[in-house]
Amino acid sequence: MDLKHVPGKNLGHLVLYALSTCPWCKKTKQLLNDMGVEYYYSDVDLMTADEKDKTMHIVEKWNPRCSFPTLVINDNKCIVGFQEEEIRRALNL
């Protein structure tokens, strides 16, 4: 899986699974950018079929509904959807 890195302040290991066309995914990326935090993301809809299958197994582990955006924090917390306050609380911002 090809994760893109966005540099910023390290507040833990953040991985965002998104769709390139999803407005809520774009809002989540923008929020993380505005907060200046380091994160990794992948636009699942732009992957090859094989990459997408592998990635969806990972997403399903965290979010059985397989909806987007799915933000995984430190491999122990998952926030589904654009949840600004919940994201800020999870990152202590």
N, C-alpha and C positions, 0 to 999 in steps of 0.2 A: 504494500500500500504506500502510495506516495503522499506523505504529509508535507504541507508547506509550512515553513517556519515564519512567524512574525516576531521580530525582536521586540523587547520591552523589559519591563521590570519583572523579575522572576518571583511569582507568587505561588509557585507550585507547577506541577505538570498539567497543563490544560490542553485537551484535545477536543476540537469542535468538528463534529460530523454534520455536513451541511449539503444543501443543494444550491447550485449556482443561480437558479431562477427564483428561489424562495425569498420573499421580502422579509420574513422573520429571521431567516438565516443571515441576511445582509444586515439587519438591525443588530443582531447579536455580535457579528464581526465588528460593526461600527462601535458598539458599546465597548468591546474589549480594546479596540484601537484607541478610543477616546480615554479609556482608563490607563492606557500606556502599559498594558501587561503583555508579557511574552506568552504566546500560545502557538499551537499547531492546528492546522485545519485541513480538511479534505472535502472537496466538492464531489460527492458520491456519484452524481449524475454524469460527471465528465470522465468517469473511470471506464476501463474496458470491462466487458462482462465478467471475466474471471476475477479482476480486482474488486468489482462491485459485490460479487457473491461472497468473497472473503470478508470484505468490510461490513456487509450487512449482518454477518454472523457475529461480529464484534458489537455492532450497534444493538442487535437483538438481545445480547447479554445484558446490556445496560437499560435498554428501552424496548420491551417486548412488542410495543405497537409499531416500532421502526419508523417513527415520525421524526421530523426535522424542525429546528436544529436539535441536536443532542450534544450536550457539553459534558465531558467527563473530566473530573478534577481529581488529580492525584490517584487515579485508579481506585477510588473508593467512594466517590459521590457523583451522581448524575443529575443534571438539570435538563429537563425536556421543554422545548419551546422557548420563546423570548420572555424570560422572567428576570427583568432588570434588578428588582430588589433582592431576589434570591441569589442572583449572581454576585451582587455587591456584598451581601452577607457572607456568602461562602468564601469570598476573597478578602473579607475584613476591610472593605472599602466603603 
